[in-house]
Amino acid sequence: MVDQLPNRDARRLFLHLHALGDSPGRAFRRKDVPELIRRIGFVQVDSIRTVERAHHHILFSRANAYKPDWLHHHLERERTLFENWTHDASVIPVEFFPYWKPKFRRTRDRLLRFDWWRERLGEDYEETCARIRAHIEANGPVRSRDLTADESHHDGSDENKAWWGWKPSKSALEHLWRTGQLAICAREGFQKVYDLVEKVVPPEHFEAEVHDEEFIDWACRSALERLGFATPGELAAYWDAITPGEAKQWAERQDHATAIPVDIENADGTARRHLARPDALDLAAKVPPPPGRIRFLSPFDPALRDRKRLQRLFGFDYRIEVFVPEEKRQYGYYVFPLLEGDRVSGRIDMKADRAAGVLRIRKLWLEPRLSLTPQRKARIEAELVRWLKYLGLERAEGDGFEVAL
């Protein structure tokens, strides 16, 4: 008989494994940043700063003592973290670098199958990449603008274009980074600074080798460790490093010492069979309920990345509408889910007006059958105060809220 895990227990276990079950007000220091990222696996990097960039927002949601320069310290000085690709650009523990080597090989083969990349790299893409590497070897780290000022686009034009109109040298830098030949050694503002990967990744991690079978096993085991329970498709999607077929084959080979079948109750009362880590049931019984306070989560939070899982487990239907035309948006450009205890209770549209020192609240939406009770409003106001202090703003206002430091 297969064990069952009630929905509330499943939610609490998942939040605990994603470091959202701990009190964000706990003691937290600069040296703790790599361990927190190791615990959740990765932190997505994004340039949008409607309130705060995603990588800082994700960490602040879990540790209110966090400061943005702590992440830069570990990326650029300690080298305990590196930046590359999961399902998107992310900050990753540097000890995982050897497992990215098989992913780099797969990425190279996949990218070069796309006409988009081949067009922007140019017909002589190998020569272009070799030229870029030689330039960095001779001159040190570069930004894309150091190489593209006098360069034409792949179609021969010189006009300014959006990000998808990369010039050949910019395309080559990104290709070399995505395939593990270059690394990001720093960022200036938000612009990447590229260097040879062997100068950025510490030797013990750069030189280590991982074969494909070990890589697939690690990708599945490490994903299951962080998800608690998952389908083969969810295991494959966690790092976006292997195929669902490879994850399915891995799952079929496991015994009760490495993974167990569990029926997980969904938010709607139905159940679905998952593969779970062996200690999942014991751990679910032990984890305390998460803090009842409200937290504004980043749209790119690792706990929210799998939208189907989010809806199945929490009953919360969410998508980011950045790329949706304004007239077709249901909510707003950049809307933050509200985590309240062990459920996602709503969403809030807000923007930092740094010039005025104001966090402007455009709209709050609560989930069906929830209301803005005095207690819930007080919890939202307490979270607004935390964000005001973090952002260095003076007050928050809008949609019935008015909070000042």
N, C-alpha and C positions, 0 to 999 in steps of 0.2 A: 504494500500500500504506500502511495506517495504522500509525503508530508505536505501540509498546507500552511501558508503564512498569511494571516489576515492583513487586510490592506493597511491599517494603521501601523502595524508592526513592520510591514514592508517599507512604508514611507519613512519611518523613523530609522530603520537600518540604513536605507539609502542616504538619508540626510547625514547620519553619523559618519558614514564612510566618505562623504564629500565635505567633511569638516563643517557642516552646517548644524550639527547637533550640539556643538560646544558653545559656550558663552563667548560672543565676540568681544566682551569686555575683559577677558582674561589677560593675564600678563603675557606680553609678546614683545620680543626684541628682534633686532636686525638679524642676529644669527639664526633665528627661527624660520626665516623666509624659505630657504631651500627645503626644509622638512615639510612645511605646509604644502608647497607645490608638489613635492614627492607624494604626499598623501593623496592629493586629488589628481595627480598625474601630469597635468599641464595647465597653463593659464593662457587663454587666447589673447593675442595682441590685436588691438584695433585702434585706428586713428581718431574715431569720432569722440568728441569731447563735449557733448551736450551737457553732461554734468561732470563726468570723469572718464578717462579712457578705460576700456574694459579691463586691461591687465591690472591696473591699480584698484579699480572698483571691486573686482573679484576678491582680491586679497583683503581690502578694507571690510568687505561684508563679513569676513571670517575673523578678522582681528582689527578692532578699532584703533589699536595703537600703531598700526602699520603706517609707514611713511614712504612716499614714492621713491625717494632716493635710495632706500634700502634695496629695492629691486635692481636698480642700476648698479649699485655696489657689487652685488653678487654676479651680475651679468658681465660687467666690464672690468672688475678688479679681482674678485675672488675666483671667478670662472667656475662657480659651483652650478651654474645654469647656462644653457645655451638656447639660442633661438633658431627654430626651424619650423617644419610643417607637420601638423597632425592632420586634421580636416581643414585647417587654416593655419596661418602663422601663429606660433605659440611659443611660450617660454617653457622649457623642458629641463628636468634635472640632468646634469652633465653625465652622470653615470649611466644614463640610458643611451648615450651616443653610440656605443657599439651596435645596439639593436637598430639604429637608424641606417647602418651601412647597407643591409639588404633592402631597406625601404628606398635608399638613394638609388640603388640599381634599378629597382622597379619604377621609380619616378622618372628616371632618365628615359627608359624605354617607352613609358606612357606619354610623356610630354612630347617626344619627337614624333609620335603618331598623329598629333594634332596639327592641322594646317596653320592654326593661329600662331603657335610657337615657331613653326618652320618659317613662316612668312616674316615674323619680326626678327628672328635670328639671322635671316638671310640665307642664300644658297650656300655660302661658305661658312656655315655656322661653326664648324670645327676650327677653322682658321681664326674666326672672330673670338671664340672662347680661349684659344691658345694665346692670342694677342693680349686679351684681358689678363690672363694669368701671368704672362710675362711682364706686363706693365706693373702689376702689383708686386711681383717678385723683385723688380728693380726699384720701385718707387714707394712701396708701402701701401697702407690702407687707402681706399678711394671711396668717394660717393659717386653716384651715377652722374651727377652734374659735372663732375671733374672730367668725364669722358665724352659727354654728349653735346657740349656747347656748339661745336662746329659740325655736328653730324646730322645727316638727313634721316627722315623716317624710312621705313622699309619700302614705302611706295614712292620715294624720291622727293616728297614734299618737305618743306621746312616749317610749316605753320604749327602753332601750338595745338596740342591735342590732349584729350583726356588720358587717364592712366592706361587705357587699352591701346593707345597709340605709341607705346614704347619704341624708342629708337633701338637699333641693333645692339649697341653697347650696354644699354640698360637691360635689354632682354637677355643678353649674355650673362650679366652679373646675376640676375635673378635665376637664370637656368643653372649657373654654377653653384649658387647658394642652395637651390632646391635639390640639387643632386650631390651635395656634400663636398664639393671641391673648394668652395669659399664658405666663410662663416661671417656672421655679423659681429664685429668686435665692439661696436658702440652705436649709438644713435645721437644725431645732432638735431635737436628739436624732435622731429619724428622721422627724419631722413636716415636711412641705413648707411652705415660705414662698413665696407666689406674688406676682409683680409683673408689670407690663406688659412684654411681650416686648421692646419697643423700649428699655426701660431696662436690660435684662439682656444682650441680644445686641449686640455692637459694631456701629456703623452700617454699616461696609463689608460685613458679612455680612447684617445685617438688611435692607438696602436692595436687595441684589442679587436679580435675578429669573432664574428658570430655566423655560423652556417644557417641555411634556410630553415632546417627542421627546428633548431634551437630558437630561431627568430619567431616562428609561428607559435611555438609552445610559450615563449615569453609573452607574446602579444596577447594570447588568450588568457593565460594565468594572471597577468598583471591587470588586464581589464576586468576579469571576474573578481579579483581582490578588491577593486575600487567600486564596482557596481553592486557587489553582493550577490546578485542573481541576474541572469541575462539569457536571452535567446542567442543562438549562433550569430544572427545578423547584428545584434547589439554588441557582441564581443568584437566582431570585425570592424564595426563602425567606431569603436571607442578611440582607437589610435588612427583609424583609417589607413592601416598599414598592410592588412591582409584581406583576402576575399572572403565573402560569406561561405563559399564552398570549403575553403581551408578551415574556417572556424567550425563548420559543421563536422568535418572529418575529425578535427581535434576533439570535439565534444563527444563523438561516438567512441573514442578510444579511452575515455576517462572511466575510472572506477570510483568507489565511494571514498577512497583516500584522497582524491584530488577534486572531486565535484560530485554533487548529489542532485537528483531531480526534485523539484519542489513546485507545487501549484501555488502561484501567487494570486491573491484576490485583487482584482482591479477596483478602481473607484466606483464603478457601476455595479459591483457585486458579482460580476462574472469572474472566472478564473482562467489562468493560462499557465501552461507548463513552462518552467524555466530550468536552467542549470544553475546551481548555486554553489558557492564556496562551502566546503565541508562544515565549517563552524557557523554557517549563516543562521540556523535556527537558535543555537545557544546564544549567539551574539545579539540577535533580535530580541531575545527574552531579557537580556541584561542592559541594553542601552537605555539610558534615561530619556524621557521626553525632551525634545529640543526646547530652547528658551522660548517663552511665550511672546517675547517682544516681536515687533515687526521689523523686517529688514527689506530694503529695496535691493533687489538682485539685478545684476547686469544682464541684458539680453543675451550676452555671450557666456554666461556662467556655465561651467562644465555640467552642473546639475540640470540645466535646462537645454543643453545642446540637442539631445534627442527629443524632438517635439512629440513624436508618437508615444514614446515612453512616458513623457511628462503628462500627456493627456490620459494615458491608460492608468498611470499610478496615482495621479493627483486630480484627475478630472478637469484639468486646466488646458484650454485650447489657446495656444499662443503662437504668434509669428511676429517677426520684426518687420516693420513696414517702411524701412528706409528706402527701398527700391520700388515701393508702390506709389503711383501718382497720387498727389495730395487729395484729389477729389474722390479717389477710390479707397482711401484709408478708412478702416473701421474705427481705429483709435487715434494713432498719431505716429509721427516720424520715428520717435525713439522712446518707447514706453517701457517702464520698469515693472516687472512682476513683484508683488508683495508676498514675502514669506512670513507667515504668522504661525508660530509653533510648528506643527507638522503638516500644515496645509498651505497652499497658495491661495490667498484670499482675495486678490484683486490686482489692479495695475494702476500705475500713476504716470502721468505725462508731466515732466518737469524739465526745466532748463536753467542752467546757471548763467545769470547776467552778471558777469564779473565786474564790468565797468560800474554798475550800480550797486554792487555788493548784495545782490538779491538772488535767491533761489525761487524762480517763478513756477508756481504750480498751475498748470493749464487745466488739468482735469484728473479726478480720481474716479475709478470704476471699481466697485466691489462685485464679487461673484454673486450669482443668483442666490436668494434666500439669506444673504448677509446684509446687515445694515450698519450705518455709521453710528454705533452706540458711543456714549461718552467715553467708555473705556477704550474702545478701538481708536477713536479720534486721539485720545491721549497717547496711545502707543505710536500712532503715526507722527504726532508732534514730537515725541521723544526721538524718533529716528530722524526727523528733519533737523532737530538741534544737533545731533551727532554729525550730520552731513554739513551743517553750517560751520561747525568747528573744524572739520576736516578740510573744507574748501576755503576757509578763511573769509566767509561771507557774513553779512550782518543780520539778515532776516530772510524768512521764507514767507511767501504770501500767494494767495490765489485759491479759487474754488472753495472759499469758506475757511481757509487756514490763514493764520497770521501768527508767526512765531519769530521772536527776536532773541539774540544773545544778550 
